Amino acid sequence: MHEMKRRDFIRGATLGALAFTVGGAPILLTAREARAQGVPFRLLKAGEAETLEALGETLVPGARAAGISHFIDQQLSVPPEEALLEARILNVKPPYANFYRAAIAAIDRASQAREGRRFAQLNTLEQRELVDLMRQGKLDGWQGPPGPFIYFVTRSDAVDVVYGTVEGYESLGIPYMPHIAPERRW
Amino acid sequence: MAKFEKVDVVIVGAGASGSVYAAVLSKTGKKVVVLEQGPDWKLSDLISSDFWGRRIKHGGAPFVLEGRNPVSYGYQSGWGVGGAALHYFANFPRLLPNDFKVKSEAGRGLDWPIDYKDVAPYYDKVARDVGVSGDAKAEEIWRPAGAPYPMPPMKTFRNGDIWLKGFEAVGIRMAPAAVGMNSTAYKGRPACIYDGWCHVGCPTGALSNPLVTYLGDARAAGVEVRPWSTATRVLTNGNGTRVTGVEYYDQKKEKQFQPASVVVLAAWAAQNPRILLNSANGAHRKGLSNRSGLVGKYMTTHFASGTWAIFDEDVQNHMGTTGAQYMSYDRYGKTSHKGAFGSTFIVAGSALKTSDLGGFANARLDLFGAELHAFMKRAARGLTRINAFGEEMPNVENRVELAADKDEFGMPLGRIVHSYDEDVARVWNANFEEGLKIANAAGAKESWSGRGNIPTIHLMGGTIMGKGGGDSVVNSYGQSHELPNLFVAGPGIFPTSGASNPTYTIFALSLRGAERLAGKWKAIVG
């Protein structure tokens, strides 16, 4: 990319929208828009993204449509010092993809052991029960990052994409009142 | 490697303490270079968003965090020019006289080599320099008189005012919080507009972050700030009697050396000891300024007992400042709580946002799904919080040391080992109990303690000050006992932590140290 254009592009990105790749070209979108447009994932496998969406939706209704998997996937693809993930301030060791992959695998393993199906294939009641046990560290035979920590990190991600945006504030009836507004209502 | 001209002073870190040194020394005509590990932020980078606010938190090599109560390094630290003071809440309580002589007065912890009266003039100077709003007269029920603050107290909101009845009921006196923010226009900077985004960086200039105070002054006086410069070692002359400059890696990951007459380490409480330990050489086999073996030792943090409440009215919790509207030292005595030891500093009135660690959602971590959404709706109208910050006594086992793993520059990672003692748990619990009484007396519809793991807030110690090289790393000015042209600045030089937010004291001690260095320049530089 031409240097000047690249600087403009980065400036746009830092103001709000995230840089996704569509048809080989970078484009600024919100995570919600990226999901709606079916933007391909950069790092997450389809199954991983599916588990993450199901987990996010269980934690915070609306997280799936808000693009939680696209948000996390895009953030895993940038250098750790540029990441906007809560994992960054919770002392998760970079690269953050290692944590998310281990967390997703642990949840699917626990789901298989308990229900014989992956987490995304469970019904909403089963998903809720599993998350509640994970939250309390009460899933027998758990292997992976501590369940309560996974709950905390991914719940924060889901809260971010649903309530941390301008739309999220509007849904709660709170004025956003930015000093410097995030572009595209982030 | 580039060949850099020798400068008078090289400062490692462009946060609160490094900025003060840069401003003071440059104004006396010294040639100063500041090396900053992260990016060079501008006010226009400080977007009002919890997502984007994370960019200004730690982004360098990770610390290995161990112990029963691992330090919350990522949340507390800074990344880039301005350091942690770019996202601090700008609460400006002072330490009190009882913080300086804990050992001799109570037989616990450590003594400082100085008293409150040695620091007090610098609190007053800093208040004038950066702009502090508050009511100094009202604070005289707890501390010796000093100069009035340059601005009146900040505006208050219902999310703070609503607690006052509860505090009064339990006999706790509240005063307007002293904050490093503008209640009125000050020194060309505007008054605060109370939008509650302080914690992700204030782009208006109403909050006294380094960009608009000391670092701004320093740059105006010609200081060169080199972002993306990661310091790895401080070098000494052959016989180890003086430091000669700082080795660092630049943005291209190339090793550089900046020679200087004086080195100031101002890279925060954990990174300073990491650099000192990594600077070991033939003359200083345990690391620089480490004859006592205390480099990295006596790390302390604060903890907080947050009491949440929902009131049956709109408390406008999105309004105000992230810091406090009201404060109290009425539980600051070291034995305020029966059977426990350590000061408590209480604050009330804080703007809340929806996400991030301090947001609505984390007020009830047990909730998820539809229950969380229902809570968020109720929280949006009536949620508010008070906080009681507690003091941890210094423990030599709480430490920073070098780990076996290395970062991209071959420098060993730092390992921070931290565990609280039983006194902390006692103070923490006592403050929760009192918090619920306050909430009930204030008329809260619901109230609960924000329990979980005991939090670790702020970071102090690791290069403590003292009277001599046998039991400390630096003197009260931050000057090494062993290397006269090496200074250490920041919260790392606190021997004890008190319970007050540390940055006002960081500014004050840095100003005291920098003025000393400037005043004794010839004697120090030789």
Interface residues (C-beta under 8 A of the other chain):
Chain A: T14 L15 G16 T58 L59 V60 P61 P80 E81 E82 A83 L84 L85 E86 R88 I89 L90 N91 K93 P94 R128 V131 D132 R135 Y151 F152 R155 S156 V159 D160 Y163 G164 G168 Y169 L172 G173 I174 P175 Y176 M177 P178 H179 I180 A181 P182 W186
Chain B: G38 S44 D45 L46 I47 S48 S49 D50 F51 W52 R54 R55 K57 H58 G59 G60 P62 F63 L65 P70 S72 Y73 G74 Y75 W79 I193 D195 G196 W197 C202 P203 T204 H318 K353 T354 S355 D356 L357 G359 F360 A361 N362 L365 D366 F368 G369 A370 L372 H373 M376 K377 A380 R381
